[in-house]
């Protein structure tokens, strides 16, 4: 019998019963009764061989084969997209009931709801998700924008990840309109950065974002959640408040005489954060005790008058074995830090041996969540405005007069102290080294250095440059001055060391460099001995050298203050503030000096221990929970204002307050 005989018999049998081969196979595979039949199992096990045979024996054109393959891939992808876009996959985003956890916990990757993503996937699809990688929205955006800290390779990976995720999200949303997690979050991100509504609507039509109305619904939901959290924390009495003014310019394209000068609105923003570091309600229950000591109370007990001289006893300082005070040690560390960080590669080997300055009294590193209050239509530039701002913030925190509302949840704060933070600025270094015209005559003055560092901004620095410009100038000029001190000292010890590069070639050990740094801290920074030097006759004095010593002193004092704030060394911060009080007085900032002196005296000599602890350990907060990332509360307020400020076009104040101010501040707790 030939090998084709069995096939002929099967074909004859099929023809006899009146069914074609194709119909037979289709019905055999489609009928669930035969799913466990040996014939069906054999076909499924050899499906790859069958498909290859069909492609080889077919006389169709290449385009027909490609169409067949494309249709097959479309069907497979469509089935998988149905699974991924289903509610069970966890990618549905209900904008009306948005909660902060949805933004904080959002991530893209196989580990996000792993058991749901694996539903309906084979090993090839799992490998695809592994190749796709993992990421969260913040990490993706950071990878695209943070050019300073991320390498080119990391940026390319982030961009590739973003493209893949975006394509998948568009396909998922086209399959199921409720599968819109990424679109919703990206839309809220653009709204928070004040992107034009036309841009958002255009991207919405492309399937990339949700509509503007959906974004407003989500942010209103977040704002409602924030209000409940704000109220709950406020009623616990373990909360501190901060507020600051900000302006919104409501410009219009249509210029009208009526109300033409009313485009600028003066508003007040607010923040709340919890009291941490073992602070208890009992620590704040001292209102009556403070009133008995208050100068506003005519029946108060007579207390001694404290002044800045009394603050000198804070954090006693004993020179170490080398005769260096705590401040001298910091200056020595800063000299060595600049040499290791900013100069020839030889010195970088000592970076691991360079330890941080001794901690005087540190605040534990704990992340402090901040909660934004609703913006207030109040101008706090007056006493009445400040009072109204405080009352408004307390009302948002669920604290009102007990007789006003019959609500058992409203606490009675008459016996408790509530902490409020204000705003205080300073420009003492500018008033000392830049403002007076006489100081610009010295060839070694800060103004001459600034002409080298910022040659096109001399006029701006001579008037009022603002905080950030002064902060950068102090930092850069201080580094240059301290490195030049290294050059001068090295040349004194070896006349062949004409510059810092030659000094590096001498290859001194770390111990030798440490001794030189200690010497620099002693002899290149002004101390109490400078008074004797300045009392000498003009012929005996070197005024440029004296000015250089003073500049080094004040710049290093500024860096020590910044370091103490960033690393939460509250003890070091207080010792720095005592010196700054005298600088404020010397530069005419008497109000700042008096307020700061009174505040520190009250904290250390009037407040009970519990309240003193609460105040000292909450002067600085850490929004990120990372070491070296502590910030002043007023800085957090300025960041809050930065997110809120925006020039709105053709918007009335009522519409702006309802739609924008309410929603912007509702997003801020997630920052």
C-alpha positions in Angstrom: 0.0 0.0 0.0 1.4 3.5 -0.9 1.9 6.2 1.7 -0.9 8.3 0.3 -3.5 5.5 0.6 -4.6 6.4 4.2 -4.9 10.0 3.2 -7.0 9.0 0.2 -9.3 7.0 2.4 -9.8 9.9 4.8 -10.5 12.3 1.9 -13.0 9.8 0.4 -14.7 9.4 3.8 -15.1 13.2 4.2 -16.5 13.5 0.7 -18.9 10.6 1.4 -20.3 12.4 4.5 -20.5 15.7 2.7 -18.0 17.8 4.7 -14.9 19.6 3.5 -11.5 19.2 5.1 -11.5 22.9 6.2 -15.0 22.6 7.7 -14.0 19.4 9.5 -10.9 21.0 11.1 -12.8 24.2 12.1 -15.7 22.4 13.7 -13.3 19.9 15.4 -11.4 22.8 17.0 -14.4 24.9 17.8 -16.5 22.1 19.4 -15.8 22.0 23.2 -16.9 18.4 23.3 -13.7 17.4 21.5 -11.3 19.6 23.4 -9.7 16.6 25.2 -9.8 14.4 22.1 -6.5 12.9 21.1 -6.9 14.4 17.6 -7.4 17.9 18.9 -4.4 17.6 21.3 -2.3 16.4 18.4 -3.2 19.4 16.2 -2.5 21.9 19.0 0.8 20.3 19.9 1.9 20.5 16.2 0.3 23.9 15.4 3.7 25.5 14.5 4.5 22.7 12.0 1.0 23.0 10.5 1.3 26.8 10.1 4.7 26.5 8.5 3.4 23.9 6.0 0.4 26.2 5.1 2.8 29.2 4.5 5.1 27.1 2.3 2.4 25.4 0.2 0.3 28.5 -0.3 0.5 30.2 -3.7 -0.7 33.5 -2.3 1.3 36.7 -2.7 3.6 38.1 0.0 1.1 40.8 0.8 -1.6 38.3 1.4 0.6 36.3 3.8 1.5 39.6 5.6 -2.1 40.5 5.9 -2.9 37.1 7.4 0.0 37.5 9.9 -1.0 41.1 10.7 -4.6 40.1 11.4 -3.4 37.3 13.6 -1.2 39.6 15.6 -4.0 42.2 15.9 -6.4 39.5 17.3 -3.8 38.4 19.9 -3.0 42.0 20.9 -6.6 42.9 21.1 -7.3 40.0 23.4 -4.4 41.0 25.7 -5.5 44.6 25.6 -8.9 43.6 26.8 -7.3 41.8 29.7 -5.0 44.7 30.6 -7.7 47.4 30.2 -10.2 45.5 32.4 -11.0 46.9 35.8 -9.4 43.9 37.5 -6.0 45.0 36.2 -6.0 48.0 38.4 -5.5 50.7 35.7 -8.9 52.4 36.0 -8.7 55.9 37.5 -11.9 57.4 39.0 -11.1 61.1 38.8 -14.2 62.0 40.9 -12.9 60.0 43.9 -9.2 60.6 43.5 -7.2 60.1 46.8 -3.6 61.1 47.5 -2.5 57.5 47.7 -3.3 57.0 44.0 -0.6 59.5 43.1 1.9 58.5 45.7 1.7 54.7 45.0 1.5 54.9 41.2 4.1 52.9 39.4 4.6 51.3 36.0 6.1 47.9 35.8 5.6 44.2 36.2 5.7 44.4 40.0 2.7 46.7 40.0 -0.2 44.3 40.7 1.9 41.5 39.4 -0.8 38.8 39.7 -3.2 41.0 37.6 -0.7 41.7 34.8 0.2 38.0 34.5 -3.5 37.1 33.9 -3.7 35.9 30.3 0.1 36.3 29.7 2.5 33.7 28.6 6.3 33.6 29.2 7.0 35.8 26.2 4.7 38.5 27.5 6.3 38.3 30.9 9.7 38.7 29.2 8.4 41.8 27.4 7.4 43.5 30.7 10.8 42.6 32.1 12.4 44.3 29.1 10.0 47.2 29.5 11.4 47.9 33.0 9.9 49.4 36.0 9.4 53.1 36.9 7.2 55.6 38.6 5.9 58.9 37.2 8.3 60.9 39.4 11.3 58.8 38.4 10.4 59.0 34.7 10.1 62.8 34.7 13.2 63.1 36.9 15.2 61.1 34.4 14.1 63.3 31.6 14.7 66.7 33.3 17.5 66.2 35.8 20.5 66.7 33.5 22.9 67.5 36.3 22.6 64.2 38.2 21.6 61.6 35.6 23.9 60.2 32.9 23.1 60.3 29.2 22.5 56.5 29.3 20.0 56.9 32.1 18.2 59.6 30.3 17.9 57.5 27.2 16.5 54.6 29.2 14.0 56.9 30.8 12.9 58.3 27.4 12.6 54.7 26.0 10.6 53.7 29.0 8.3 56.7 28.7 7.6 56.0 25.0 6.8 52.3 25.7 4.5 53.1 28.6 2.7 55.9 26.7 2.1 53.6 23.6 0.7 50.9 25.9 -1.5 53.4 27.8 -3.0 54.8 24.6 -3.9 51.4 23.3 -5.4 50.4 26.7 -7.5 53.6 26.8 -8.7 53.1 23.2 -9.8 49.6 24.3 -11.5 50.8 27.5 -12.1 54.5 28.2 -11.9 53.9 31.9 -8.4 52.6 31.7 -6.9 56.0 32.0 -4.5 56.0 35.0 -1.4 57.4 33.2 -3.5 59.9 31.2 -5.1 61.2 34.4 -1.8 61.6 36.3 0.0 63.2 33.4 -2.9 65.6 32.9 -2.7 66.6 36.5 1.0 67.0 36.3 0.6 69.4 33.3 -2.2 71.3 35.1 0.0 71.7 38.2 2.8 73.2 36.0 0.2 75.7 34.6 0.2 74.4 31.0 -2.3 76.1 28.7 -5.7 74.4 28.5 -5.5 74.3 24.7 -2.4 72.1 25.0 -4.1 69.7 27.4 -7.2 69.5 25.2 -5.1 68.8 22.1 -3.2 66.0 23.9 -6.5 64.7 25.2 -7.8 64.3 21.6 -4.6 62.3 20.9 -5.4 59.9 23.7 -2.4 61.1 25.8 -4.3 63.0 28.5 -7.8 63.3 30.0 -9.9 66.4 29.6 -9.4 69.6 31.6 -12.8 69.0 33.3 -11.6 65.6 34.4 -8.4 67.1 35.8 -10.5 69.7 37.8 -12.7 66.9 39.2 -9.6 65.0 40.3 -8.0 68.0 42.0 -11.2 69.0 43.7 -11.4 65.5 45.1 -7.8 65.8 46.3 -8.6 69.1 47.9 -11.5 67.7 49.8 -9.2 64.9 51.1 -6.7 67.5 52.1 -9.3 69.5 53.9 -10.3 66.5 56.0 -6.7 65.7 56.8 -6.0 69.3 57.6 -9.0 69.4 60.0 -8.2 66.1 61.6 -4.6 67.1 62.3 -5.6 70.6 63.5 -8.0 69.2 66.0 -5.3 66.9 67.5 -3.6 70.2 68.6 -0.2 68.5 67.6 0.2 70.7 64.6 2.1 73.9 63.6 0.9 76.5 61.1 2.7 78.8 58.7 1.4 81.5 56.4 2.7 84.0 53.9 1.4 86.5 51.3 1.5 85.9 47.6 0.2 88.0 44.6 -1.8 86.8 41.6 -2.0 89.1 38.6 -5.3 88.7 36.8 -4.3 90.2 33.5 -6.8 90.5 30.7 -6.4 90.7 26.9 -9.4 93.0 26.7 -8.3 96.4 28.2 -11.1 98.3 29.8 -11.1 101.6 31.8 -13.4 100.1 34.4 -11.5 98.2 37.0 -8.3 98.6 35.0 -6.2 98.9 38.1 -7.6 95.9 40.0 -5.8 93.1 38.2 -3.4 92.4 41.1 -4.8 90.4 44.1 -3.0 90.2 47.4 -3.7 86.8 48.9 -2.4 84.6 51.8 -1.4 81.0 51.6 -0.9 78.6 54.5 0.7 75.3 55.5 0.3 72.9 58.3 2.7 70.2 59.5 2.5 67.7 62.4 4.6 68.2 65.5 7.0 65.3 65.8 10.0 64.3 67.9 8.0 63.0 70.9 6.0 66.2 71.3 2.9 65.7 73.4 -0.3 67.7 74.1 0.9 68.2 77.6 4.0 70.0 76.3 1.7 72.6 74.8 -0.6 73.0 77.8 1.1 76.0 79.2 -1.0 79.0 78.0 -1.8 80.2 81.5 1.8 79.9 82.7 3.0 82.0 79.7 0.3 84.6 80.4 1.5 85.0 83.9 5.0 85.8 82.5 3.8 87.9 79.6 4.8 91.6 79.4 1.3 92.3 78.0 -0.2 91.2 81.3 -0.3 94.1 83.8 -0.4 91.6 86.7 2.4 89.5 85.5 5.3 88.7 87.7 8.4 90.8 87.1 11.0 88.9 85.2 14.6 89.8 84.5 15.2 91.5 81.2 17.0 89.1 79.0 19.3 90.3 76.2 21.7 89.0 73.6 24.5 88.8 76.1 22.5 86.2 78.0 22.4 84.1 74.8 26.2 83.8 74.8 25.8 81.1 77.5 23.9 78.8 75.1 25.9 75.7 74.0 29.1 76.3 76.0 32.2 75.9 73.8 35.6 74.6 75.1 38.6 74.7 72.8 39.9 71.3 71.8 43.4 69.9 72.2 44.6 72.0 69.3 43.2 75.2 70.8 40.4 75.4 68.2 36.9 76.5 69.2 33.8 74.8 67.6 33.7 77.6 65.0 37.4 77.3 64.3 36.9 73.5 63.7 34.1 74.2 61.3 36.2 76.7 59.4 39.1 74.3 59.2 36.7 71.6 57.9 35.4 74.0 55.3 38.9 75.0 54.1 39.8 71.3 53.7 36.4 70.5 52.1 36.9 73.1 49.4 40.4 71.9 48.6 39.3 68.3 48.3 36.1 69.1 46.3 37.1 71.9 43.9 40.8 71.6 43.2 43.4 69.2 41.5 42.5 65.5 41.3 45.2 64.6 43.8 43.2 65.9 46.7 40.1 64.0 45.8 41.6 60.8 47.3 41.0 62.3 50.8 37.3 62.7 50.3 36.4 59.6 52.3 38.6 60.7 55.2 36.9 64.1 55.4 34.4 63.7 58.2 31.5 66.0 58.9 31.8 68.6 61.6 30.8 67.7 65.2 27.1 67.7 65.8 26.2 70.1 68.7 22.5 69.2 69.1 20.7 67.6 66.2 17.1 67.2 65.2 16.4 63.5 64.2 16.1 62.9 60.5 12.3 62.3 60.0 10.2 63.1 57.0 7.8 65.9 57.8 4.6 65.9 55.7 3.3 69.3 54.8 -0.4 70.0 54.1 -1.5 73.0 52.1 -4.4 75.2 53.3 -6.9 76.8 51.1 -5.7 80.2 49.9 -7.2 83.1 51.8 -8.6 86.4 50.3 -6.7 88.3 53.0 -3.7 90.7 52.8 -1.5 90.1 55.8 0.5 93.3 55.3 -1.5 94.8 58.3 -2.1 93.7 61.9 -5.8 93.1 61.1 -4.8 91.0 58.1 -2.4 88.9 60.2 -5.1 88.3 62.8 -7.6 87.3 60.1 -5.1 84.9 58.6 -4.5 83.2 61.9 -8.3 82.9 62.6 -8.9 81.6 59.1 -6.2 78.9 59.4 -7.5 77.8 62.7 -11.0 77.5 61.3 -9.6 75.3 58.5 -7.9 73.2 61.2 -11.3 72.7 62.9 -10.5 75.1 65.8 -13.0 77.9 66.5 -14.6 79.6 69.5 -16.4 76.8 71.4 -19.5 79.0 71.8 -19.8 79.7 68.0 -20.6 76.1 67.0 -22.1 73.3 69.0 -19.7 70.6 67.9 -18.2 68.2 70.4 -15.2 67.6 68.0 -14.0 71.2 68.3 -11.3 71.3 70.9 -10.9 74.0 73.5 -7.5 75.5 73.0 -7.7 78.1 75.7 -5.1 76.2 77.8 -2.9 75.3 74.9 -0.2 77.0 72.8 -0.5 76.9 69.0 2.7 77.4 67.0 2.7 79.7 64.0 5.6 80.5 61.7 6.1 83.8 59.9 8.7 85.1 57.4 11.9 86.9 58.1 14.5 87.9 55.6 18.1 89.2 55.8 20.6 91.0 53.6 23.3 91.9 56.1 26.2 90.7 53.9 24.9 92.9 51.0 24.7 95.9 53.4 28.2 95.3 54.6 30.2 94.4 51.5 28.2 95.7 48.5 25.9 98.5 49.3 28.4 101.2 50.6 30.3 102.9 47.8 33.5 103.1 49.8 33.9 99.3 50.0 34.0 99.1 46.2 37.3 101.0 46.1 39.3 98.1 47.5 40.8 95.9 44.8 40.2 92.8 46.9 36.6 93.7 47.7 33.6 91.5 47.1 32.3 93.9 44.5 35.5 93.4 42.5 35.2 89.6 42.8 31.6 89.9 41.7 32.8 91.8 38.6 34.8 88.7 37.6 32.1 86.2 38.5 29.1 88.1 37.1 30.5 90.9 34.9 27.1 91.7 33.3 25.3 92.0 36.6 27.3 94.6 38.6 24.5 97.1 38.5 22.0 94.6 39.8 24.3 93.5 42.6 24.9 97.2 43.5 21.2 97.9 44.0 19.3 94.9 45.5 20.1 91.5 44.0 17.7 89.3 46.0 18.4 86.2 48.1 19.3 83.7 45.4 21.9 85.8 43.7 23.5 86.7 47.0 23.5 83.1 48.1 25.3 82.1 44.9 27.8 84.9 45.1 28.7 84.2 48.7 29.1 80.5 47.9 31.3 81.0 44.7 33.4 83.9 46.0 33.9 82.1 49.4 35.3 79.0 47.6 37.7 81.2 45.5 38.9 83.1 48.5 39.5 80.0 50.6 41.4 78.3 47.7 43.5 81.4 47.4 44.3 81.2 51.1 45.7 77.7 50.4 47.9 79.2 47.7 49.2 82.0 49.9 49.9 79.7 52.8 51.6 77.1 50.6 53.8 79.8 49.1 54.8 81.0 52.6 56.0 77.4 53.4 57.6 76.8 50.0 58.4 79.7 47.7 58.2 77.4 44.7 54.5 76.8 45.2 53.3 79.7 42.9 49.9 78.2 42.4 47.6 75.5 43.6 48.6 73.0 40.9 52.2 73.2 42.0 51.0 72.8 45.6 49.2 69.6 44.6 52.4 68.2 43.1 54.0 68.3 46.5 51.7 65.4 47.5 51.2 66.2 51.1 49.5 63.6 53.4 46.1 64.1 54.8 47.5 64.8 58.3 49.7 67.6 56.9 46.8 69.1 55.0 44.7 69.0 58.2 47.4 70.9 60.1 47.5 73.5 57.3 43.7 73.8 57.4 43.8 74.4 61.2 46.4 77.1 60.6 44.2 78.7 57.9 41.3 78.8 60.4 43.5 80.5 62.9 45.3 83.1 60.8 43.1 83.7 57.7 39.8 84.4 59.5 39.1 87.4 61.6 38.6 86.9 65.4 38.6 89.2 68.5 42.3 90.1 67.9 41.4 92.2 64.8 40.3 95.0 67.1 43.8 95.4 68.3 45.1 95.4 64.8 42.7 98.1 63.6 43.7 100.3 66.5 47.2 100.6 65.1 48.3 103.6 63.0 47.6 103.7 59.3 51.3 103.1 58.5 51.3 99.9 60.5 48.0 98.5 59.1 47.3 96.4 56.0 43.6 97.4 55.4 43.2 95.1 52.4 44.4 92.1 54.5 42.0 93.2 57.3 39.1 93.4 54.9 40.0 89.9 53.6 40.0 88.5 57.1 36.5 90.0 57.8 35.1 88.8 54.5 36.3 85.3 55.2 34.8 85.4 58.7 31.3 86.6 57.5 31.2 84.3 54.5 32.2 81.3 56.7 29.6 82.3 59.2 27.0 82.3 56.5 28.2 78.8 55.3 28.1 77.5 58.9 24.5 78.8 59.3 23.5 77.1 56.0 25.2 73.9 57.0 23.5 73.9 60.5 20.1 74.4 58.8 20.6 71.8 56.1 21.9 69.1 58.6 19.5 70.1 61.4 22.2 71.0 63.9 19.9 73.2 66.0 22.6 73.8 68.7 25.0 75.1 66.1 22.2 77.2 64.5 21.5 79.0 67.8 25.2 79.9 68.3 25.3 81.3 64.7 22.1 83.3 65.3 23.6 85.1 68.3 26.4 86.4 66.0 23.9 87.4 63.3 21.9 89.4 65.9 25.0 91.7 66.3 25.4 91.9 62.5 21.8 92.9 62.1 22.3 95.7 64.6 25.4 96.8 62.9 23.8 97.0 59.5 20.7 98.8 60.6 18.3 95.8 60.8 17.3 96.6 64.3 13.8 95.1 64.0 15.2 91.7 62.9 17.8 91.9 65.7 15.3 92.7 68.4 12.7 90.1 67.3 15.3 87.4 67.0 16.9 88.2 70.4 13.5 88.3 72.1 12.5 85.0 70.5 15.6 83.2 71.6 15.5 84.6 75.1 11.8 83.6 75.5 12.6 80.1 74.2 15.5 79.4 76.5 14.6 81.5 79.6 10.8 81.8 79.7 9.2 78.8 78.0 8.7 75.6 80.0 10.8 72.6 78.9 8.1 70.9 76.9 7.3 74.0 74.9 11.0 74.8 74.5 11.5 71.3 73.0 8.5 71.7 70.6 9.7 75.0 69.3 13.4 74.2 68.9 12.8 70.9 67.2 10.3 72.4 64.7 12.2 75.5 63.6 13.4 73.3 60.7 11.5 70.6 58.9 12.5 67.9 56.4 10.1 67.5 53.5 12.0 64.6 52.0 13.2 62.7 55.0 16.8 62.6 53.7 19.9 63.6 55.6 21.1 67.1 54.8 17.7 68.1 53.4 16.3 70.1 56.3 14.7 73.4 55.3 13.3 76.5 57.1 9.5 76.6 57.2 9.5 79.9 55.3 11.3 78.1 52.5 8.5 75.6 52.3 6.0 78.4 52.2 7.9 80.1 49.3 7.8 76.8 47.4 4.1 76.6 48.1 3.7 80.1 46.7 5.8 79.2 43.6 3.4 76.3 42.8 0.4 78.6 43.3 1.5 81.9 41.5 0.4 82.2 37.9 -0.7 85.0 35.6 -4.3 84.1 34.6 -5.8 85.6 31.5 -9.4 86.7 31.2 -10.3 85.2 34.6 -12.5 86.8 37.3 -11.3 86.5 40.9 -14.4 84.4 41.9 -13.8 81.9 39.1 -10.1 81.8 39.8 -10.5 81.1 43.5 -13.1 78.4 42.8 -11.3 76.6 40.1 -7.6 77.2 40.5 -6.6 78.3 44.0 -8.7 75.6 45.6 -7.3 72.8 43.3 -3.7 73.9 43.2 -3.3 73.8 46.9 -5.1 70.5 47.1 -2.3 68.9 45.2 0.5 70.2 47.3 0.4 67.6 50.1 1.9 65.1 47.7 5.0 67.2 47.0 
